[in-house]
Every structure is written in C-alpha cells, then in structure tokens.
C-alpha cells in the first residue's frame, strides 16, 4: 500500500482540499480519497501534487510493505 503525506503538506501550506484539487485538475473528493488511502494516485497525479508542494514524489508518497 502507498502511504502519503498530502494532508500534512496541505496543513503546512494552509491549503484546503478544494484548492489543491483545482491546482492539479481533479475533484476535491479525489484529494480526500487519496488522503484516506482509498486508492493510489496515477504517476502523473502524484507528480503534479508533489510539484505543487515543491517536493519529490518520494517525500510525499512512501510504500508500506507490511
């Protein structure tokens, strides 16, 4: 499973789900579902989210092998 730190980074930037969603071209529900771990993002979406926060994909997403 892929874990993410989207919610943490949104808090750092005082950004709402709606704003992040608009910046990466998805619906707010998509961001919420990603934060809850309901599904994994495509590589393009992961790249775009990381770019918004100025971090690498590896800083934002990690693989939990347990």
DSSP file (Angstrom, degrees, kcal/mol; ACC not computed):
  #  RESIDUE AA STRUCTURE BP1 BP2  ACC     N-H-->O    O-->H-N    N-H-->O    O-->H-N    TCO  KAPPA ALPHA  PHI   PSI    X-CA   Y-CA   Z-CA
    1    1 A X              0   0    0      0, 0.0    63,-3.5     0, 0.0     2,-0.6   0.000 360.0 360.0 360.0 145.8    0.0    0.0    0.0
    2    2 A X  E     -A   63   0A   0     61,-0.2     2,-0.3    35,-0.1    61,-0.2  -0.840 360.0-159.7 -97.2 125.6    1.2    3.5   -0.7
    3    3 A X  E     -A   62   0A   0     59,-3.4    59,-2.5    -2,-0.6     2,-0.3  -0.717  11.4-163.9 -97.0 152.9    1.1    6.0    2.2
    4    4 A X  E     -A   61   0A   0     -2,-0.3    57,-0.2    57,-0.2     3,-0.1  -0.937  28.6-150.2-138.6 163.7    1.0    9.7    1.6
    5    5 A X     >  +     0   0    0     55,-2.0     4,-2.3    -2,-0.3     5,-0.2  -0.098  57.1 123.6-118.6  30.7    1.6   12.9    3.4
    6    6 A X  H  > S+     0   0    0      1,-0.2     4,-2.7     2,-0.2     5,-0.2   0.931  74.9  49.1 -60.5 -47.7   -0.8   15.1    1.4
    7    7 A X  H  > S+     0   0    0      1,-0.2     4,-2.1     2,-0.2    -1,-0.2   0.902 110.8  51.3 -60.8 -41.4   -2.8   16.2    4.4
    8    8 A X  H  > S+     0   0    0      1,-0.2     4,-1.9     2,-0.2    -1,-0.2   0.921 112.5  45.2 -61.2 -45.3    0.4   17.2    6.3
    9    9 A X  H  X S+     0   0    0     -4,-2.3     4,-1.8     2,-0.2    -2,-0.2   0.868 109.5  54.9 -70.1 -35.4    1.7   19.2    3.4
   10   10 A X  H  <>S+     0   0    0     -4,-2.7     5,-2.9    -5,-0.2     4,-0.3   0.911 108.3  50.2 -61.3 -40.5   -1.7   20.9    2.9
   11   11 A X  H ><5S+     0   0    0     -4,-2.1     3,-1.1     1,-0.2    -2,-0.2   0.900 107.4  53.7 -64.3 -40.6   -1.6   22.0    6.5
   12   12 A X  H 3<5S+     0   0    0     -4,-1.9    -1,-0.2     1,-0.3    -2,-0.2   0.873 116.3  38.6 -59.6 -37.7    1.9   23.4    6.1
   13   13 A X  T 3<5S-     0   0    0     -4,-1.8    -1,-0.3    -5,-0.1    -2,-0.2   0.320 108.7-123.4 -96.8   6.7    0.7   25.5    3.2
   14   14 A X  T < 5 +     0   0    0     -3,-1.1     2,-0.4    -4,-0.3    -3,-0.2   0.927  59.6 154.8  49.3  51.3   -2.6   26.3    4.8
   15   15 A X      < -     0   0    0     -5,-2.9    -1,-0.2    -6,-0.1     2,-0.1  -0.905  38.2-138.3-115.9 134.7   -4.3   24.8    1.7
   16   16 A X     >  -     0   0    0     -2,-0.4     4,-2.1    -3,-0.1     3,-0.2  -0.482  28.4-110.7 -84.8 160.2   -7.8   23.4    1.5
   17   17 A X  H  > S+     0   0    0      1,-0.2     4,-2.8     2,-0.2     5,-0.2   0.887 118.4  57.2 -56.0 -39.7   -8.6   20.2   -0.4
   18   18 A X  H  > S+     0   0    0      1,-0.2     4,-2.2     2,-0.2    -1,-0.2   0.895 106.5  48.0 -60.3 -41.4  -10.5   22.3   -2.9
   19   19 A X  H  > S+     0   0    0     -3,-0.2     4,-2.1     2,-0.2    -1,-0.2   0.932 113.2  46.4 -67.6 -45.6   -7.5   24.5   -3.7
   20   20 A X  H  X S+     0   0    0     -4,-2.1     4,-1.7     1,-0.2    -2,-0.2   0.930 111.9  52.3 -61.8 -44.0   -5.1   21.5   -4.2
   21   21 A X  H  X>S+     0   0    0     -4,-2.8     5,-2.3     1,-0.2     4,-1.1   0.916 109.6  48.8 -58.3 -44.2   -7.7   19.8   -6.3
   22   22 A X  H  <5S+     0   0    0     -4,-2.2     3,-0.3     1,-0.2    -1,-0.2   0.881 109.5  52.8 -63.4 -38.3   -8.1   22.8   -8.6
   23   23 A X  H  <5S+     0   0    0     -4,-2.1    -1,-0.2     1,-0.2    -2,-0.2   0.785 117.5  36.2 -71.1 -26.6   -4.3   23.2   -8.9
   24   24 A X  H  <5S-     0   0    0     -4,-1.7    -1,-0.2    -3,-0.3    -2,-0.2   0.431 113.4-112.2-107.6   0.4   -3.8   19.6  -10.0
   25   25 A X  T  <5S+     0   0    0     -4,-1.1     2,-0.3     1,-0.3    -3,-0.2   0.834  75.9 108.7  79.6  34.3   -7.0   19.3  -12.1
   26   26 A X  S   <S-     0   0    0     -5,-2.3    -1,-0.3    -6,-0.2     2,-0.2  -0.793  71.1 -88.6-129.6 176.4   -9.1   16.8  -10.1
   27   27 A X    >>  -     0   0    0     -2,-0.3     4,-1.2     1,-0.1     3,-0.7  -0.495  35.2-114.9 -82.8 156.7  -12.2   16.9   -7.9
   28   28 A X  H 3> S+     0   0    0      1,-0.2     4,-2.3     2,-0.2     3,-0.2   0.873 116.3  60.6 -57.1 -38.4  -12.0   17.7   -4.1
   29   29 A X  H 3> S+     0   0    0      1,-0.2     4,-2.7     2,-0.2    -1,-0.2   0.841  98.3  57.9 -59.9 -33.6  -13.3   14.2   -3.4
   30   30 A X  H <> S+     0   0    0     -3,-0.7     4,-2.2     2,-0.2    -1,-0.2   0.928 107.0  46.7 -62.5 -45.3  -10.2   12.7   -5.2
   31   31 A X  H  X S+     0   0    0     -4,-1.2     4,-2.6     2,-0.2    -2,-0.2   0.926 112.6  50.4 -63.1 -44.5   -7.9   14.5   -2.8
   32   32 A X  H  X S+     0   0    0     -4,-2.3     4,-1.7     1,-0.2    -2,-0.2   0.912 111.1  48.3 -59.5 -43.7   -9.9   13.4    0.2
   33   33 A X  H  <>S+     0   0    0     -4,-2.7     5,-2.5     2,-0.2     6,-0.6   0.867 110.8  51.0 -66.5 -36.5   -9.9    9.8   -1.0
   34   34 A X  H ><5S+     0   0    0     -4,-2.2     3,-1.4     1,-0.2    -2,-0.2   0.938 109.2  50.7 -63.8 -46.0   -6.1    9.9   -1.6
   35   35 A X  H 3<5S+     0   0    0     -4,-2.6    -2,-0.2     1,-0.3    -1,-0.2   0.849 110.4  49.9 -60.9 -34.4   -5.6   11.3    1.9
   36   36 A X  T 3<5S-     0   0    0     -4,-1.7    -1,-0.3    -5,-0.2    -2,-0.2   0.509 113.8-118.9 -82.6  -4.6   -7.7    8.5    3.4
   37   37 A X  T < 5 +     0   0    0     -3,-1.4    -3,-0.2    -4,-0.4    -2,-0.1   0.734  69.3 138.7  75.4  22.0   -5.7    5.9    1.4
   38   38 A X  S   <S-     0   0    0     -5,-2.5     2,-0.3     1,-0.2    -4,-0.2   0.794  75.0  -4.2 -72.3 -27.4   -8.8    4.7   -0.5
   39   39 A X  S    S-     0   0    0     -6,-0.6     2,-0.3   -37,-0.1    -1,-0.2  -0.986  73.8-106.3-157.8 165.0   -6.8    4.4   -3.7
   40   40 A X        -     0   0    0     -2,-0.3     2,-0.1    -3,-0.1    -6,-0.0  -0.715  37.1-118.6 -94.9 142.8   -3.3    5.1   -5.1
   41   41 A X        -     0   0    0     -2,-0.3    -1,-0.1     1,-0.1     2,-0.1  -0.356  28.0-104.4 -76.1 157.9   -2.7    8.1   -7.5
   42   42 A X     >  -     0   0    0      1,-0.1     4,-2.6    -2,-0.1     5,-0.2  -0.351  37.2-107.1 -67.7 163.2   -1.5    7.7  -11.0
   43   43 A X  H  > S+     0   0    0      1,-0.2     4,-2.5     2,-0.2     5,-0.2   0.892 121.3  52.3 -61.0 -39.8    2.1    8.7  -11.5
   44   44 A X  H  > S+     0   0    0      2,-0.2     4,-2.5     1,-0.2    -1,-0.2   0.919 110.9  46.4 -64.5 -43.7    1.1   11.9  -13.3
   45   45 A X  H  > S+     0   0    0      2,-0.2     4,-2.6     1,-0.2     5,-0.2   0.921 112.4  50.1 -65.7 -43.0   -1.2   12.9  -10.4
   46   46 A X  H  X S+     0   0    0     -4,-2.6     4,-2.4     1,-0.2    -2,-0.2   0.922 112.0  49.1 -59.1 -43.9    1.5   12.1   -7.8
   47   47 A X  H  X S+     0   0    0     -4,-2.5     4,-2.3     1,-0.2    -2,-0.2   0.920 111.5  48.7 -60.5 -46.5    4.0   14.1   -9.8
   48   48 A X  H  X S+     0   0    0     -4,-2.5     4,-1.7     2,-0.2    -2,-0.2   0.889 111.8  48.3 -65.3 -40.0    1.6   17.1  -10.0
   49   49 A X  H  X S+     0   0    0     -4,-2.6     4,-1.4     2,-0.2    -1,-0.2   0.936 112.2  49.0 -65.3 -45.7    0.8   17.1   -6.3
   50   50 A X  H  X>S+     0   0    0     -4,-2.4     5,-2.3     1,-0.2     4,-0.8   0.889 108.6  54.6 -60.0 -39.0    4.5   16.9   -5.4
   51   51 A X  H ><5S+     0   0    0     -4,-2.3     3,-0.6     1,-0.2    -1,-0.2   0.878 102.0  57.3 -63.8 -38.6    5.2   19.7   -7.8
   52   52 A X  H 3<5S+     0   0    0     -4,-1.7    -1,-0.2     1,-0.2    -2,-0.2   0.899 113.8  39.4 -57.7 -40.9    2.6   21.9   -6.0
   53   53 A X  H 3<5S-     0   0    0     -4,-1.4    -1,-0.2    -3,-0.1    -2,-0.2   0.492 110.9-120.6 -90.8  -3.6    4.4   21.5   -2.7
   54   54 A X  T <<5S+     0   0    0     -4,-0.8     2,-0.3    -3,-0.6    -3,-0.2   0.846  73.7 114.3  69.7  34.0    7.9   21.7   -4.2
   55   55 A X      < -     0   0    0     -5,-2.3    -1,-0.3    -6,-0.1     2,-0.1  -0.791  69.4 -96.7-127.2 171.0    9.0   18.2   -3.0
   56   56 A X    >>  -     0   0    0     -2,-0.3     4,-1.2     1,-0.1     3,-0.5  -0.465  34.1-113.2 -82.3 161.4    9.8   14.9   -4.7
   57   57 A X  H 3> S+     0   0    0      1,-0.2     4,-3.1     2,-0.2     3,-0.5   0.890 118.3  58.5 -58.5 -38.9    7.3   12.2   -5.1
   58   58 A X  H 34 S+     0   0    0      1,-0.2    -1,-0.2     2,-0.2    -3,-0.0   0.798 102.8  52.5 -64.4 -29.2    9.4   10.1   -2.7
   59   59 A X  H <4 S+     0   0    0     -3,-0.5    -1,-0.2     1,-0.1    -2,-0.2   0.805 118.2  36.5 -73.9 -28.9    8.9   12.8    0.0
   60   60 A X  H  < S+     0   0    0     -4,-1.2   -55,-2.0    -3,-0.5     2,-0.4   0.790 121.5  39.8 -94.4 -33.4    5.2   12.8   -0.4
   61   61 A X  E  <  +A    4   0A   0     -4,-3.1     2,-0.3   -57,-0.2   -57,-0.2  -0.965  61.5 177.5-125.3 135.8    4.5    9.1   -1.1
   62   62 A X  E     -A    3   0A   0    -59,-2.5   -59,-3.4    -2,-0.4     2,-0.5  -0.952  28.5-120.1-132.2 154.8    6.0    6.0    0.5
   63   63 A X  E     -A    2   0A   0     -2,-0.3     2,-0.8   -61,-0.2   -61,-0.2  -0.838  16.1-155.1 -97.2 126.0    5.4    2.3    0.1
   64   64 A X        -     0   0    0    -63,-3.5    -2,-0.0    -2,-0.5     0, 0.0  -0.888  10.9-176.1 -99.5 107.6    4.3    0.4    3.2
   65   65 A X              0   0    0     -2,-0.8    -1,-0.1     1,-0.2   -63,-0.1   0.402 360.0 360.0 -88.3   3.4    5.3   -3.2    2.6
   66   66 A X              0   0    0    -65,-0.1    -1,-0.2     0, 0.0    -2,-0.0   0.498 360.0 360.0 -80.0 360.0    3.8   -4.7    5.7
